[in-house]
Amino acid sequence: MEPLQPPAAQPTGPARLSRLQKKVWFLSGVGVFLDGFDLFIIGVALPLIADQFMLGGAEQGIVGAAAVLGAVLGAAALGRMADRFGRRRLFMVDLSLFVIFAVASALSWGLWSLVAFRFLLGFAVGADYPIASTYLAEFMPTRVRGRWTVGAFSFQAIGMLTGASLGVAILLSGVDQDLAWRLMLGAGAIPALVIVWLRRHVPESPEWQNHKDSGARPAPVRALFTPGVRRRTTLAVVPWFIMDILLYGVGIFTPTVLAALSFTGDGSIASRDLASTEGAAFLDIFLVVGFIIAILLVERWGRMRLQLLGFAGTTVGLAILATASLGSGSMPFVFLGFALFNLLVNVGPNSTTFLVAAEVFPTELRATGAGLAASAAKMGAVVGIILLPILTESIGIPATMYIVSGVSLIGFVVTAIFRVETAGRTLDEINTMPYPVLRPHGDSGQG
């Protein structure tokens, strides 16, 4: 069966999506869902894995970081390939790899087999970021491109909540610990296999196909750093790198908050794991609310206003956490800091960086640039996962939180300097825009 015919390149209206565009949107969003699901489920499974394989702290860190490290390579490599060979072909390959290595992870027989399979699974997850985001940006009508792309990215939070719910269900089922973590790690293969099947009939991106038909060749990677493009590269790469330092690094402090809120079990590993999972799932509600606000405002307020607001909010939230950690009896302020951080990180940079990286580059570099940005973001995640525990142990939680708050402030400054507003503009218009631009297209600044 031949793929369905794509709509005309660079659709500008109407704002209502066709059936095909809705299908592309959903199939792109589910790939991001799997990233959120896997991100959470490994945290639930890790205590059980550590108990079975008798892992120390360093070994647990390796297992936890393996998929993130794989995503660094996957985003850069397959993003580049999507510019060379098309979005649709790679759209199939990445989730096929996810299915294979999710099952392999569940069948791991020791530490290093698990690390290897998790790394390869992360390669597939990382690849879906630039492929799905560029595919969406090139398919969606201009007037609602941001809203629907952020809507697809919000599937990450749904995936995290699904991972939490499944983890709780498996732990409550009373199955053996060895079987429990294997079920958790292998569960993602089921929806991934369904999506691979559904993706087989989607058409090629009209933007990429027109570019190929014109006889143009993919631009070299070094073109990202030429005078006409490197400003866009800075805007796409640096804020996303900083955002993932914050998002992944701050997550390390969740157990501290849960313990202070008396999320405790009966002392067994499974019970403690269950209690922490339930508490973390509650905090994740703020992530979902943040995505909802971003979807509602991303076209009206624009990408840059939300990104600036988000970085400002995370800076304040982390400063509250740092100050509250200095004294006793400050749990309400600790909770406030976490809630503000979770809310504003999704209102702003966690939503907008994914979107902007897919919009600011020309067609021949779009997936390559988005892949570089996503790869840098995962490197930021590695920095957060590894560096923050070291800082916490050496200088304490308050000082570490003040430092991370300062890092968030850098994200605000970089966005303010290199900003370019893409809302309401076609991808062709974005390529010729002057800098800096803050307001959405057609926004007079009033109202």
C-alpha positions in Angstrom: 0.0 0.0 0.0 1.4 3.4 -1.0 1.7 6.2 1.6 -1.1 8.7 1.7 -0.4 11.9 -0.3 1.0 14.8 1.8 -0.5 18.2 1.8 1.1 21.1 0.0 4.4 22.3 1.4 4.4 25.0 4.1 0.6 25.0 4.8 -0.5 28.4 6.2 -4.1 27.7 6.7 -6.8 26.8 7.6 -5.8 26.3 11.2 -8.0 23.1 11.4 -5.9 20.0 10.8 -6.7 17.4 8.2 -7.1 13.8 9.1 -3.6 13.1 7.8 -2.1 15.9 9.8 -3.8 14.7 12.9 -2.4 11.2 12.3 1.1 12.5 11.8 0.7 14.5 15.0 -0.4 11.5 17.0 2.3 9.2 15.7 4.9 11.8 16.4 3.7 12.4 19.9 3.7 8.7 20.8 7.4 8.6 20.2 7.9 11.4 22.8 5.5 9.5 25.1 7.9 6.5 25.0 10.8 8.8 26.1 8.9 10.0 29.1 7.7 6.5 29.9 11.2 5.1 29.8 12.7 8.0 31.7 10.4 7.3 34.6 10.2 3.5 34.5 14.0 3.0 34.8 13.8 5.0 38.1 11.1 2.7 39.4 12.9 -0.4 38.2 16.5 0.6 39.3 16.2 -0.3 43.1 14.9 -3.8 42.1 17.7 -4.2 39.6 20.3 -3.0 42.1 19.1 -5.5 44.6 19.2 -8.5 42.2 22.5 -7.7 40.7 24.0 -6.3 43.9 25.0 -3.0 42.4 26.8 -0.2 44.1 26.1 3.5 43.8 28.5 4.0 40.8 27.0 1.0 39.0 23.5 2.2 39.5 24.6 5.5 38.1 25.9 3.8 35.0 22.6 1.9 34.5 20.6 5.1 35.0 22.7 7.2 32.6 23.2 4.5 29.8 20.0 5.4 27.9 20.7 9.1 28.2 24.2 8.6 26.8 22.8 6.6 23.9 20.4 9.4 23.2 23.3 11.8 22.7 24.6 9.7 19.8 21.2 8.8 18.4 19.9 12.4 18.2 23.0 13.6 16.3 23.5 10.6 14.0 19.9 9.9 12.9 19.0 13.6 12.8 21.7 14.0 10.2 20.5 10.9 8.3 16.9 12.3 8.2 18.2 15.3 6.2 20.0 12.9 3.8 17.5 10.1 3.4 14.1 11.7 4.4 12.0 12.0 7.5 9.6 9.1 6.8 12.3 6.4 6.5 14.0 7.3 9.8 10.5 7.7 11.4 10.2 4.0 11.0 13.7 3.0 11.9 14.0 4.7 15.3 11.0 3.0 16.9 11.8 -0.4 15.4 15.1 -0.1 17.3 13.2 0.9 20.4 11.1 -2.3 20.2 14.2 -4.5 19.8 16.2 -3.1 22.7 13.3 -2.7 25.1 12.8 -6.4 24.8 16.5 -7.0 25.1 16.8 -4.9 28.2 14.0 -7.0 29.8 16.0 -10.1 29.1 19.4 -8.8 30.4 21.4 -11.3 32.3 23.8 -9.0 34.2 25.0 -5.4 34.6 26.9 -5.0 31.4 24.3 -6.6 29.1 21.7 -4.3 30.7 24.0 -1.2 30.2 24.6 -2.1 26.5 20.9 -2.7 25.7 19.9 0.5 27.6 22.5 2.5 25.7 21.1 1.2 22.3 17.5 1.8 23.5 18.6 5.4 24.3 20.0 5.7 20.8 16.5 5.1 19.4 14.8 7.4 21.9 17.3 10.2 21.1 16.8 9.8 17.4 13.0 10.3 17.6 13.5 13.9 18.9 14.8 15.5 15.7 12.9 13.3 13.4 9.5 13.8 15.1 10.0 17.5 15.7 11.1 18.3 12.1 8.4 16.1 10.6 5.8 17.9 12.7 7.1 21.4 11.9 7.0 20.7 8.2 3.5 19.2 8.3 1.6 21.5 10.5 -0.2 24.7 9.3 1.8 27.8 10.2 -1.0 29.3 12.4 -1.0 26.4 14.8 2.4 24.8 14.2 3.6 25.7 17.7 0.5 24.6 19.5 0.3 21.2 17.9 4.1 20.6 18.2 4.1 21.4 21.9 1.0 19.3 22.2 2.9 16.4 20.8 5.9 17.0 23.1 3.5 17.1 26.1 3.1 13.3 25.5 6.4 13.1 27.5 4.6 14.0 30.7 1.8 11.6 29.9 4.5 8.9 29.4 6.0 9.7 32.8 2.6 9.4 34.5 1.9 6.2 32.6 5.3 4.9 33.7 4.5 5.8 37.3 1.1 4.1 37.1 2.4 1.0 35.6 5.3 0.8 38.1 2.8 1.1 41.0 0.5 -1.6 39.4 3.4 -4.0 38.9 4.7 -3.5 42.4 1.2 -3.9 43.9 0.7 -7.1 41.9 3.1 -9.0 44.2 5.1 -10.5 41.4 8.7 -11.6 42.1 11.2 -8.7 42.1 13.2 -10.2 39.2 10.1 -10.4 37.1 8.8 -7.0 38.1 11.7 -5.0 36.7 11.8 -7.0 33.6 8.1 -6.3 33.0 8.7 -2.6 33.5 11.6 -2.4 31.1 9.9 -4.5 28.4 6.5 -2.9 28.6 7.4 0.0 26.3 7.9 -2.4 23.4 4.2 -3.1 23.1 3.0 0.5 22.2 6.2 1.0 20.2 5.4 -2.0 18.1 1.9 -0.8 17.4 3.2 2.7 16.4 5.8 1.2 14.1 2.9 -0.6 12.3 0.8 2.6 12.1 3.7 4.7 10.9 4.3 2.6 7.8 1.7 4.4 5.8 2.6 8.0 6.6 3.9 10.1 3.6 7.3 11.9 3.3 7.5 15.4 4.6 6.4 17.8 1.7 9.1 20.3 2.6 11.9 17.7 2.4 10.5 16.1 -0.7 10.3 19.4 -2.5 13.8 20.2 -1.5 15.0 16.8 -2.8 13.0 17.2 -6.1 14.7 20.5 -6.7 18.0 18.8 -7.0 19.5 20.4 -3.9 21.9 18.4 -1.8 22.0 18.3 2.0 24.2 21.1 3.5 27.4 20.0 5.3 27.2 19.9 9.1 29.7 22.8 9.3 27.1 25.0 7.7 25.5 25.2 11.2 28.4 27.3 12.3 28.6 29.7 9.4 27.8 33.4 10.0 24.3 33.2 8.6 23.3 30.2 10.7 25.4 30.0 13.9 23.1 32.5 15.7 20.2 30.1 15.2 22.4 27.2 16.3 23.2 29.0 19.5 19.6 29.7 20.2 18.6 26.1 19.5 21.5 24.4 21.3 22.5 26.4 24.5 19.1 26.9 26.1 18.1 23.2 25.5 21.5 22.1 27.0 20.9 24.2 30.1 17.2 23.1 30.4 18.2 19.5 30.5 20.8 20.1 33.2 18.0 21.6 35.2 15.3 19.0 34.4 17.4 15.9 34.9 19.7 17.2 37.7 17.0 18.6 39.9 15.1 15.3 39.6 17.8 13.8 41.8 16.5 15.8 44.7 13.0 14.3 44.5 13.8 11.5 47.1 14.9 14.2 49.6 11.5 15.9 49.3 9.6 12.7 49.4 11.4 11.6 52.6 10.6 15.0 54.2 7.0 14.6 53.3 7.0 11.2 55.0 6.5 9.2 51.9 7.7 6.0 53.6 7.0 2.3 53.4 7.3 -0.6 55.7 11.1 -0.8 55.2 11.3 -3.3 52.3 12.8 -2.3 49.0 9.6 -2.8 47.1 7.6 -0.8 49.7 10.0 2.1 49.7 10.1 2.0 45.9 6.3 2.1 45.8 6.1 5.0 48.2 8.6 7.1 46.3 6.9 6.4 43.0 3.5 7.5 44.4 5.0 10.7 45.7 6.9 11.5 42.5 3.7 10.9 40.5 2.0 13.6 42.5 4.7 16.1 41.8 4.5 15.3 38.1 1.0 16.8 38.1 2.7 20.2 37.9 4.6 19.1 34.8 1.3 18.3 33.1 -0.3 21.6 34.0 2.8 23.4 32.7 2.4 21.7 29.3 -1.3 22.7 29.2 -0.5 26.3 29.8 2.2 26.2 27.1 -0.2 24.7 24.5 -2.7 27.5 25.3 -0.2 30.4 25.1 2.5 29.4 22.6 0.9 31.0 19.6 -0.6 34.0 21.4 2.4 34.9 23.5 5.1 33.4 21.3 8.0 31.0 21.9 10.4 33.5 23.3 8.2 35.1 25.8 7.3 31.7 27.2 11.0 30.6 27.2 12.0 33.8 29.1 9.1 33.3 31.5 10.1 29.7 32.1 13.7 30.4 32.8 12.8 33.2 35.1 10.4 30.9 37.0 12.9 28.0 37.3 15.5 30.5 38.5 13.2 31.7 41.3 11.9 28.2 42.1 15.5 26.8 42.5 16.5 29.8 44.6 13.5 29.1 46.9 14.6 25.5 47.2 18.1 26.6 48.1 17.0 29.0 50.7 14.4 26.6 52.2 17.1 23.9 52.5 19.1 26.0 54.8 16.8 25.6 57.8 14.4 23.2 59.4 10.6 23.5 59.3 10.6 24.9 55.8 8.9 22.0 54.0 6.1 24.3 52.6 8.8 26.4 50.9 10.6 23.3 49.6 7.3 22.1 48.1 6.7 25.6 46.7 10.1 25.6 45.0 9.6 22.2 43.5 6.1 23.1 42.3 7.2 26.3 40.8 10.1 24.6 39.0 8.0 21.8 37.6 5.3 24.1 36.4 7.5 26.8 34.8 10.0 24.4 33.2 7.2 23.0 31.1 5.5 26.4 30.5 8.8 27.6 29.1 12.0 25.9 28.0 11.0 22.2 28.1 8.3 23.0 25.6 9.9 25.8 23.5 13.4 24.4 23.0 11.9 21.3 21.3 9.8 23.5 19.1 12.3 26.2 18.2 15.1 23.7 17.3 12.7 22.4 14.6 11.8 25.8 13.2 14.9 28.0 13.0 17.0 26.0 10.5 16.6 25.8 6.7 15.1 22.5 5.3 18.5 21.1 4.2 19.8 21.5 7.8 16.6 21.2 9.8 16.9 17.7 11.2 20.7 18.0 11.5 20.4 21.2 13.6 17.5 19.8 15.6 19.6 16.6 16.1 22.6 18.6 17.3 20.3 20.6 19.7 18.7 17.4 21.1 22.1 15.7 21.4 23.4 18.7 23.4 20.3 18.6 25.6 21.0 14.9 26.5 24.6 15.9 27.2 23.1 18.5 29.6 21.1 15.6 31.2 24.3 13.7 31.7 26.0 16.7 33.3 23.0 17.1 35.6 22.8 13.4 36.6 26.5 13.1 37.3 27.6 16.5 38.5 24.8 17.5 40.9 25.3 14.5 43.3 29.0 15.3 43.4 28.3 19.0 44.2 25.7 18.0 46.8 28.2 15.8 48.6 31.0 18.3 48.5 29.3 21.7 49.2 25.8 20.7 50.3 22.3 21.0 48.9 21.7 24.8 49.5 24.9 25.8 47.7 24.2 23.4 44.9 20.7 24.7 44.4 22.0 28.3 44.2 24.5 27.2 41.5 21.8 25.5 39.5 19.6 28.6 39.9 22.5 30.6 38.4 22.7 28.2 35.5 19.0 28.7 34.9 19.6 32.5 34.8 22.2 31.9 32.1 19.5 30.2 30.0 17.4 33.4 30.4 20.2 35.6 29.3 21.1 33.5 26.3 17.5 33.4 25.2 17.2 37.2 25.6 20.3 37.9 23.5 19.8 35.4 20.7 16.0 35.3 20.6 14.0 35.1 17.4 10.2 34.7 17.4 8.9 32.1 15.0 5.2 32.2 15.9 2.9 32.9 13.0 5.6 32.7 10.4 6.2 30.2 7.7 9.4 28.2 7.7 10.5 30.2 4.6 9.8 33.5 6.4 11.8 32.4 9.4 14.9 31.7 7.3 14.9 35.4 6.2 14.0 37.1 9.5 16.2 39.8 11.0 17.4 39.5 14.6 16.4 40.0 17.3 12.7 39.5 17.1 10.6 39.0 20.2 6.9 39.5 19.3 4.8 36.9 17.4 3.9 37.8 13.8 1.1 40.4 13.8 1.4 41.2 17.5 1.5 45.0 18.0 2.4 44.6 21.6 -1.0 45.8 22.8 -3.5 43.8 24.8 
